[in-house]
Amino acid sequence: MIVYSNLAGFFSKLFSSENERMDKAKDYYTKAGNIYKINKEWEKAANAFLKATECEKDFLDISNYVEAANCMKRVNLSGNSNQKVLLL
């Protein structure tokens, strides 16, 4: 019985729709960005938020762009202007 439930979970993940996978990816990138913010790793946080925007299906939600911009302000204010940020 346990093997069956594990297989059912595996197949549901395998055959989930692209929208569901993109929503999960967006959530994971947003969580990663927030963790980087807590650790004050602003450049990594900005990149994670920008990756989350790539997973958006509705481009009217700009919250991740705002978060990325706020993190970039922190990078620039800390005097690390020679660091490069991957803007996608």
DRENPA-3360 file (N, C-alpha, C; in nm, 2 decimals, always signed):
BEGIN
1 = MIVYSNLA = +0.08/-0.12/+0.00/+0.00/+0.00/+0.00/+0.09/+0.13/+0.00 ~ +0.19/+0.13/+0.08/+0.28/+0.24/+0.08/+0.35/+0.26/-0.06 ~ +0.39/+0.15/-0.12/+0.45/+0.16/-0.25/+0.36/+0.23/-0.35 ~ +0.23/+0.19/-0.34/+0.13/+0.25/-0.44/+0.12/+0.40/-0.42 ~ +0.11/+0.44/-0.29/+0.10/+0.59/-0.27/+0.22/+0.66/-0.32 ~ +0.34/+0.60/-0.30/+0.46/+0.67/-0.35/+0.46/+0.68/-0.50 ~ +0.41/+0.57/-0.57/+0.41/+0.57/-0.71/+0.30/+0.67/-0.76 ~ +0.19/+0.68/-0.69/+0.09/+0.78/-0.73/+0.14/+0.92/-0.72;
9 = GFFSKLFS = +0.22/+0.95/-0.62/+0.28/+1.08/-0.60/+0.38/+1.11/-0.71 ~ +0.45/+1.01/-0.74/+0.56/+1.02/-0.85/+0.49/+1.05/-0.98 ~ +0.39/+0.98/-1.02/+0.32/+1.00/-1.15/+0.24/+1.13/-1.15 ~ +0.19/+1.17/-1.04/+0.12/+1.30/-1.04/+0.22/+1.41/-1.06 ~ +0.34/+1.40/-1.01/+0.44/+1.51/-1.03/+0.49/+1.50/-1.17 ~ +0.50/+1.38/-1.23/+0.55/+1.36/-1.36/+0.46/+1.42/-1.47 ~ +0.33/+1.40/-1.44/+0.23/+1.44/-1.54/+0.15/+1.57/-1.50 ~ +0.21/+1.65/-1.41/+0.14/+1.77/-1.37/+0.15/+1.87/-1.49;
17 = SENERMDK = +0.06/+1.97/-1.49/+0.06/+2.06/-1.60/+0.18/+2.16/-1.59 ~ +0.21/+2.22/-1.70/+0.32/+2.32/-1.70/+0.29/+2.44/-1.61 ~ +0.16/+2.48/-1.60/+0.13/+2.59/-1.51/+0.15/+2.56/-1.37 ~ +0.12/+2.43/-1.33/+0.15/+2.39/-1.19/+0.30/+2.39/-1.16 ~ +0.38/+2.34/-1.25/+0.52/+2.34/-1.24/+0.58/+2.48/-1.23 ~ +0.53/+2.57/-1.32/+0.58/+2.70/-1.32/+0.54/+2.78/-1.19 ~ +0.42/+2.75/-1.13/+0.38/+2.81/-1.01/+0.47/+2.76/-0.89 ~ +0.50/+2.63/-0.89/+0.59/+2.58/-0.79/+0.73/+2.64/-0.80;
25 = AKDYYTKA = +0.78/+2.65/-0.93/+0.91/+2.70/-0.95/+0.92/+2.85/-0.90 ~ +0.81/+2.93/-0.93/+0.81/+3.06/-0.88/+0.81/+3.07/-0.73 ~ +0.73/+2.98/-0.67/+0.73/+2.98/-0.52/+0.87/+2.95/-0.47 ~ +0.94/+2.85/-0.53/+1.07/+2.81/-0.48/+1.17/+2.92/-0.50 ~ +1.17/+2.99/-0.61/+1.26/+3.10/-0.63/+1.23/+3.22/-0.54 ~ +1.10/+3.24/-0.51/+1.07/+3.35/-0.42/+1.11/+3.31/-0.28 ~ +1.10/+3.19/-0.24/+1.15/+3.15/-0.11/+1.30/+3.16/-0.10 ~ +1.37/+3.12/-0.20/+1.51/+3.13/-0.21/+1.55/+3.28/-0.19;
33 = GNIYKINK = +1.48/+3.36/-0.26/+1.52/+3.51/-0.25/+1.50/+3.56/-0.11 ~ +1.39/+3.52/-0.05/+1.37/+3.56/+0.09/+1.47/+3.51/+0.19 ~ +1.52/+3.38/+0.16/+1.63/+3.33/+0.25/+1.76/+3.41/+0.23 ~ +1.79/+3.44/+0.10/+1.91/+3.52/+0.07/+1.89/+3.66/+0.14 ~ +1.77/+3.71/+0.14/+1.76/+3.84/+0.20/+1.79/+3.84/+0.35 ~ +1.74/+3.73/+0.41/+1.76/+3.71/+0.56/+1.91/+3.70/+0.59 ~ +1.98/+3.64/+0.50/+2.13/+3.62/+0.51/+2.21/+3.74/+0.46 ~ +2.14/+3.84/+0.41/+2.20/+3.97/+0.36/+2.29/+3.94/+0.24;
41 = EWEKAANA = +2.25/+3.84/+0.16/+2.32/+3.81/+0.03/+2.23/+3.87/-0.08 ~ +2.25/+4.01/-0.09/+2.16/+4.09/-0.18/+2.16/+4.05/-0.32 ~ +2.28/+4.03/-0.37/+2.29/+3.99/-0.52/+2.23/+3.86/-0.55 ~ +2.25/+3.76/-0.47/+2.18/+3.63/-0.49/+2.03/+3.64/-0.47 ~ +1.99/+3.73/-0.38/+1.84/+3.75/-0.36/+1.78/+3.81/-0.49 ~ +1.85/+3.91/-0.54/+1.80/+3.98/-0.66/+1.79/+3.88/-0.77 ~ +1.89/+3.80/-0.79/+1.88/+3.70/-0.90/+1.77/+3.60/-0.88 ~ +1.75/+3.56/-0.76/+1.64/+3.46/-0.73/+1.50/+3.52/-0.76;
49 = FLKATECE = +1.48/+3.65/-0.72/+1.36/+3.72/-0.75/+1.34/+3.74/-0.90 ~ +1.45/+3.77/-0.97/+1.44/+3.78/-1.12/+1.40/+3.65/-1.19 ~ +1.46/+3.54/-1.13/+1.42/+3.41/-1.19/+1.27/+3.38/-1.16 ~ +1.22/+3.42/-1.05/+1.08/+3.40/-1.01/+0.99/+3.48/-1.11 ~ +1.04/+3.59/-1.16/+0.96/+3.67/-1.26/+0.95/+3.59/-1.39 ~ +1.05/+3.51/-1.42/+1.05/+3.43/-1.55/+0.94/+3.33/-1.54 ~ +0.90/+3.29/-1.42/+0.80/+3.19/-1.41/+0.65/+3.24/-1.40 ~ +0.64/+3.37/-1.42/+0.51/+3.44/-1.41/+0.43/+3.41/-1.53;
57 = KDFLDISN = +0.31/+3.38/-1.51/+0.22/+3.37/-1.63/+0.14/+3.49/-1.65 ~ +0.13/+3.57/-1.54/+0.06/+3.70/-1.55/+0.16/+3.81/-1.52 ~ +0.20/+3.89/-1.62/+0.30/+3.99/-1.61/+0.25/+4.11/-1.53 ~ +0.13/+4.11/-1.49/+0.08/+4.22/-1.41/+0.13/+4.22/-1.26 ~ +0.17/+4.10/-1.22/+0.23/+4.08/-1.08/+0.37/+4.12/-1.08 ~ +0.40/+4.24/-1.03/+0.54/+4.30/-1.04/+0.61/+4.29/-0.90 ~ +0.55/+4.21/-0.81/+0.61/+4.21/-0.68/+0.75/+4.16/-0.68 ~ +0.78/+4.06/-0.76/+0.92/+4.01/-0.76/+1.02/+4.10/-0.83;
65 = YVEAANCM = +0.97/+4.18/-0.92/+1.05/+4.29/-0.98/+1.09/+4.39/-0.87 ~ +0.99/+4.43/-0.79/+1.01/+4.52/-0.68/+1.11/+4.47/-0.58 ~ +1.10/+4.34/-0.55/+1.19/+4.28/-0.45/+1.33/+4.28/-0.51 ~ +1.34/+4.25/-0.64/+1.48/+4.24/-0.70/+1.54/+4.38/-0.70 ~ +1.46/+4.48/-0.73/+1.51/+4.62/-0.73/+1.55/+4.67/-0.59 ~ +1.48/+4.63/-0.49/+1.51/+4.67/-0.35/+1.64/+4.60/-0.31 ~ +1.66/+4.47/-0.35/+1.79/+4.40/-0.32/+1.91/+4.47/-0.40 ~ +1.88/+4.51/-0.52/+1.99/+4.58/-0.60/+2.03/+4.71/-0.53;
73 = KRVNLSGN = +1.93/+4.78/-0.48/+1.97/+4.90/-0.40/+2.06/+4.87/-0.29 ~ +2.04/+4.76/-0.22/+2.12/+4.72/-0.11/+2.26/+4.69/-0.16 ~ +2.27/+4.62/-0.28/+2.41/+4.59/-0.33/+2.48/+4.72/-0.36 ~ +2.41/+4.81/-0.42/+2.47/+4.94/-0.46/+2.51/+5.02/-0.34 ~ +2.43/+5.02/-0.24/+2.45/+5.10/-0.12/+2.57/+5.05/-0.04 ~ +2.59/+4.92/-0.05/+2.70/+4.86/+0.03/+2.84/+4.88/-0.03 ~ +2.84/+4.94/-0.14/+2.97/+4.97/-0.21/+3.02/+4.86/-0.30 ~ +2.94/+4.77/-0.33/+2.99/+4.66/-0.41/+2.94/+4.68/-0.56;
81 = SNQKVLLL = +2.97/+4.80/-0.61/+2.93/+4.83/-0.74/+3.00/+4.76/-0.85 ~ +3.11/+4.69/-0.81/+3.19/+4.62/-0.92/+3.13/+4.48/-0.94 ~ +3.03/+4.44/-0.86/+2.97/+4.31/-0.87/+2.87/+4.31/-0.99 ~ +2.86/+4.20/-1.06/+2.77/+4.19/-1.17/+2.65/+4.11/-1.13 ~ +2.53/+4.15/-1.17/+2.41/+4.08/-1.14/+2.36/+4.03/-1.27 ~ +2.31/+3.90/-1.27/+2.26/+3.84/-1.39/+2.12/+3.89/-1.41 ~ +2.10/+3.98/-1.51/+1.97/+4.03/-1.54/+1.92/+3.95/-1.66 ~ +1.81/+3.88/-1.65/+1.76/+3.80/-1.75/+1.64/+3.86/-1.82;
% end
